[in-house]
Amino acid sequence: MEVEITVKVNGQVVREQVEQVSGTLEDMEEKIDAITRQVAGAALQASVEAVVPPRPLFRRREANCVTKAINRGR
């Protein structure tokens, strides 16, 4: 069986993977799962790179590079 996965970010193809899978159903499931994880990683990386710099930090950094605690009004 031929499995083809194409990932597009903002309309541009960032990864296209075509694999032949065969064997038992369990073997095919494992191979397809592995392919999916690889492609998902590429999709995530491409989407992060598509964000225009500067990327916002999740938390503000202190002068000594220690992450500042977030005060949630407690």
C-alpha positions as CSV (number, residue, x, y, z in Angstrom):
1,M,0.0,0.0,0.0
2,E,1.3,3.5,-0.8
3,V,0.9,6.2,1.8
4,E,1.3,9.8,0.8
5,I,1.3,12.7,3.3
6,T,1.6,16.3,2.1
7,V,2.0,19.2,4.6
8,K,1.3,22.8,3.5
9,V,1.8,25.9,5.7
10,N,0.3,29.1,4.3
11,G,-0.4,27.3,1.0
12,Q,3.2,26.2,0.5
13,V,4.3,22.6,0.5
14,V,6.8,22.1,3.3
15,R,7.0,18.4,3.3
16,E,5.7,15.6,1.0
17,Q,6.4,12.0,2.0
18,V,5.4,8.9,0.0
19,E,6.1,5.5,1.6
20,Q,5.3,1.9,0.8
21,V,3.9,0.0,3.8
22,S,3.2,-3.7,3.9
23,G,3.1,-6.6,6.3
24,T,0.6,-7.3,9.0
25,L,-2.0,-4.8,10.0
26,E,0.1,-4.1,13.1
27,D,3.2,-3.5,11.1
28,M,1.4,-1.2,8.8
29,E,-0.1,0.7,11.7
30,E,3.3,1.2,13.3
31,K,4.9,2.3,10.1
32,I,2.2,4.8,9.4
33,D,2.3,6.1,13.0
34,A,6.1,6.7,12.7
35,I,5.6,8.5,9.3
36,T,2.9,10.6,10.8
37,R,5.1,11.7,13.8
38,Q,8.0,12.6,11.4
39,V,5.7,14.7,9.2
40,A,4.0,16.3,12.3
41,G,7.5,17.4,13.5
42,A,8.2,19.0,10.1
43,A,4.8,20.7,10.1
44,L,5.4,22.2,13.6
45,Q,8.9,23.4,12.7
46,A,7.6,25.0,9.4
47,S,4.7,26.7,11.3
48,V,7.1,28.1,13.9
49,E,9.4,29.4,11.2
50,A,6.4,31.0,9.4
51,V,5.8,33.3,12.4
52,V,7.4,36.7,11.7
53,P,10.2,37.6,14.1
54,P,10.3,38.7,16.8
55,R,8.5,35.8,18.3
56,P,6.8,36.7,21.6
57,L,8.2,35.1,24.7
58,F,5.9,33.2,26.9
59,R,7.3,34.9,30.0
60,R,9.4,38.0,30.5
61,R,13.1,37.4,31.2
62,E,14.8,39.0,34.1
63,A,18.2,40.7,33.6
64,N,20.0,37.6,34.9
65,C,18.1,35.4,32.4
66,V,15.9,33.8,35.1
67,T,12.3,33.3,34.1
68,K,10.1,35.7,36.0
69,A,7.2,34.1,37.9
70,I,3.7,35.0,36.7
71,N,1.5,36.6,39.4
72,R,-2.0,35.2,38.9
73,G,-3.5,37.4,41.7
74,R,-3.1,35.0,44.5
